[in-house]
């Protein structure tokens, strides 16, 4: 009898694999020609976050909090982004305390995601 991978583990593994593929993509040379072969951190989520720098700022704040194991932002935008991370299979909610935390695979990718997302945001919005 072969052992099958539990559903939640498959979801987490596949989410991490998709994120690894996304991180392997290059940044666009400019904010006018971002195409499907370029890194777009909003691709895994059901929103068009590239319309406002506020989206990037919120996402990056939440990602840094996850990395630092803190929770500072509790506004609706931050809570919704945490929900999107959970829905994408990158995070889960604990039972006590009831907070969003990165799964093991995503936690290892967080530093690279934050660094690349910061570069993406700087390219898109001219932030340095």
Secondary structure, DSSP 4 states (H G I P E B T S, - for coil): -PPPPPHHHHHHHHHHHHHHHHHTSBPPSSTT---TTB--TTTTSSS-GGG-HHHHHHHHHHHHHHHHT-----SHHHHHHHHHHHHTTSEEE-SSS--EEE-HHHHHHHHHHHHHHHHHHHHHH---
